[in-house]
Amino acid sequence: EKSHPNVSREIVFPDGTVKHRKGGCEETLFPDGTVLKVERNGDKTIVFSNGQKEIHTAQFTRREYPDGTIRTVYLDGSQETRDACGRVRVRGKAGRVFQDKRWVLSQSSWRPEPPVKFQLEVKTKKA
């Protein structure tokens, strides 16, 4: 462990992991290229070596993929997925889709496609 004059600390672990601490913030560099940042308020940001990024806060967990897709899981268990193509899906905590919109580029601006209607198919068993 090294202490620097600017009150920062650096810890080097035997496996090659390096942890920097300064002013209540912490940054950990793993040997595989993953970087973990922890802010003062407890928010965590993980940047993986494959380009994915994960953000943990008190309200949600968000994963951002290299292709532009963003998946957010909220505290109540509901999920929102924003695909790179513009599609937005919102699921409840039970996994049921509440909203499914696709945004398309018109000549003037982005506009949503007509809403998709969902039909719940119920199969009953005859006795």
C-alpha angles and dihedrals in degrees: 000000000000125000116203127205091248089066093256123131132209122199120190116197125205092249091060097261113143123201122195121194123189132155096346093309123109131200123189123193114199124203092247091060097261115141123203119193121187117192127208092259091055098258112145128205119191119190111192125209091244091063098260119131127203125194122194120193134159090262104040150354116231130190119195118197126206091246091062098260114140123196118190125188114195129211093259091055097256118134136211123195121192111190123206089246091062100261115142121197124184119194129187123232090270090056097253115142111242099173133019116176132164120202118213131191113247123186093268106029147328115299133175121253117241110288118272113237117219123207120201109219112208119192117200124200116228116223 
